[in-house]
Amino acid sequence: MSLIKNLKILQIIPANGYQAVFQDDDHKKYTQSVICWALVEGTDVDGNIVQRIEGMSIDFGGEIDFCNDGMGTDYTQSYFRHYLEPGETLFDEE
């Protein structure tokens, strides 16, 4: 996924039942609910205006943020891996 600067949200819709999968520094995977999908627009590294869909969730501090921004605490960092559709679980991946 390419880096987008000057990101702005154009529209959001609910993401009922979707989960974001994260993996921490110890390689443990866990999920968090995706609360909405956001249509975002920004500028790519070549200066082109681009749009894409981003999932958003609530981080450990209670802030709403993009799932692919990563989450963490003072002790560990978590990294976004992918999304699970409604009804899918981490066990479905194995």
C-alpha positions as a Markdown table, in Angstrom:
| # | Residue | x | y | z |
|---|---|---|---|---|
| 1 | Met | 0.0 | 0.0 | 0.0 |
| 2 | Ser | 1.5 | 3.3 | -1.0 |
| 3 | Leu | 2.0 | 6.2 | 1.3 |
| 4 | Ile | -0.7 | 8.9 | 1.1 |
| 5 | Lys | -0.1 | 12.5 | 2.4 |
| 6 | Asn | -2.6 | 15.1 | 3.3 |
| 7 | Leu | -5.2 | 12.4 | 4.0 |
| 8 | Lys | -8.8 | 13.5 | 4.4 |
| 9 | Ile | -12.0 | 11.4 | 5.0 |
| 10 | Leu | -14.6 | 12.0 | 2.3 |
| 11 | Gln | -17.3 | 9.5 | 3.6 |
| 12 | Ile | -17.8 | 6.8 | 6.2 |
| 13 | Ile | -20.1 | 3.8 | 6.4 |
| 14 | Pro | -20.6 | 1.2 | 9.1 |
| 15 | Ala | -18.4 | -2.0 | 9.0 |
| 16 | Asn | -20.8 | -4.3 | 10.9 |
| 17 | Gly | -19.1 | -7.7 | 11.7 |
| 18 | Tyr | -15.7 | -7.0 | 10.2 |
| 19 | Gln | -12.5 | -7.5 | 12.2 |
| 20 | Ala | -9.0 | -6.2 | 11.7 |
| 21 | Val | -6.2 | -8.7 | 12.4 |
| 22 | Phe | -3.1 | -7.4 | 14.2 |
| 23 | Gln | 0.2 | -9.1 | 15.1 |
| 24 | Asp | 2.4 | -7.9 | 18.0 |
| 25 | Asp | 6.1 | -8.0 | 18.5 |
| 26 | Asp | 5.8 | -11.5 | 20.0 |
| 27 | His | 4.0 | -12.7 | 16.8 |
| 28 | Lys | 0.7 | -13.2 | 18.6 |
| 29 | Lys | -2.3 | -12.4 | 16.4 |
| 30 | Tyr | -5.5 | -10.8 | 17.7 |
| 31 | Thr | -8.5 | -9.0 | 16.3 |
| 32 | Gln | -10.3 | -5.8 | 16.9 |
| 33 | Ser | -13.7 | -4.7 | 15.5 |
| 34 | Val | -13.6 | -2.5 | 12.5 |
| 35 | Ile | -16.1 | 0.3 | 13.4 |
| 36 | Cys | -16.4 | 1.9 | 9.9 |
| 37 | Trp | -15.0 | 2.0 | 6.4 |
| 38 | Ala | -13.7 | 5.4 | 5.3 |
| 39 | Leu | -13.3 | 6.6 | 1.8 |
| 40 | Val | -10.2 | 8.7 | 2.0 |
| 41 | Glu | -8.4 | 11.0 | -0.5 |
| 42 | Gly | -4.9 | 12.2 | -0.5 |
| 43 | Thr | -1.7 | 12.8 | -2.5 |
| 44 | Asp | 0.7 | 9.9 | -3.3 |
| 45 | Val | 4.5 | 10.2 | -3.5 |
| 46 | Asp | 4.2 | 11.3 | -7.2 |
| 47 | Gly | 1.8 | 14.1 | -6.4 |
| 48 | Asn | -1.3 | 12.3 | -7.8 |
| 49 | Ile | -4.6 | 12.6 | -6.0 |
| 50 | Val | -5.7 | 9.1 | -5.0 |
| 51 | Gln | -8.7 | 7.6 | -3.2 |
| 52 | Arg | -9.0 | 4.3 | -1.3 |
| 53 | Ile | -11.1 | 2.6 | 1.4 |
| 54 | Glu | -9.6 | 2.3 | 4.9 |
| 55 | Gly | -10.9 | 0.4 | 7.9 |
| 56 | Met | -11.1 | 2.3 | 11.2 |
| 57 | Ser | -11.1 | 0.9 | 14.7 |
| 58 | Ile | -10.7 | 2.1 | 18.3 |
| 59 | Asp | -7.1 | 1.8 | 19.6 |
| 60 | Phe | -5.9 | 0.9 | 23.1 |
| 61 | Gly | -6.1 | 4.5 | 24.2 |
| 62 | Gly | -9.7 | 4.9 | 23.1 |
| 63 | Glu | -8.9 | 6.9 | 20.0 |
| 64 | Ile | -10.5 | 6.1 | 16.6 |
| 65 | Asp | -7.8 | 5.6 | 14.0 |
| 66 | Phe | -7.1 | 3.8 | 10.7 |
| 67 | Cys | -6.4 | 0.1 | 11.2 |
| 68 | Asn | -3.2 | 0.2 | 9.1 |
| 69 | Asp | -1.6 | 2.9 | 11.2 |
| 70 | Gly | -0.6 | 0.3 | 13.8 |
| 71 | Met | -1.4 | 0.3 | 17.5 |
| 72 | Gly | 0.6 | -0.2 | 20.5 |
| 73 | Thr | 1.4 | 0.6 | 24.1 |
| 74 | Asp | 4.6 | 1.7 | 25.8 |
| 75 | Tyr | 5.6 | -1.9 | 25.9 |
| 76 | Thr | 4.7 | -3.4 | 22.5 |
| 77 | Gln | 3.8 | -2.4 | 19.0 |
| 78 | Ser | 1.1 | -4.1 | 16.9 |
| 79 | Tyr | 1.0 | -4.3 | 13.2 |
| 80 | Phe | -2.1 | -4.5 | 10.9 |
| 81 | Arg | -2.2 | -7.7 | 8.8 |
| 82 | His | -5.6 | -7.9 | 7.1 |
| 83 | Tyr | -9.3 | -7.9 | 7.5 |
| 84 | Leu | -11.7 | -10.8 | 8.4 |
| 85 | Glu | -15.2 | -10.7 | 6.9 |
| 86 | Pro | -18.2 | -11.2 | 9.0 |
| 87 | Gly | -18.3 | -14.8 | 10.3 |
| 88 | Glu | -14.6 | -15.5 | 9.7 |
| 89 | Thr | -12.2 | -16.1 | 12.6 |
| 90 | Leu | -8.5 | -16.4 | 13.1 |
| 91 | Phe | -8.9 | -20.1 | 13.3 |
| 92 | Asp | -10.2 | -20.1 | 9.7 |
| 93 | Glu | -6.6 | -19.0 | 8.6 |
| 94 | Glu | -4.9 | -22.1 | 9.9 |
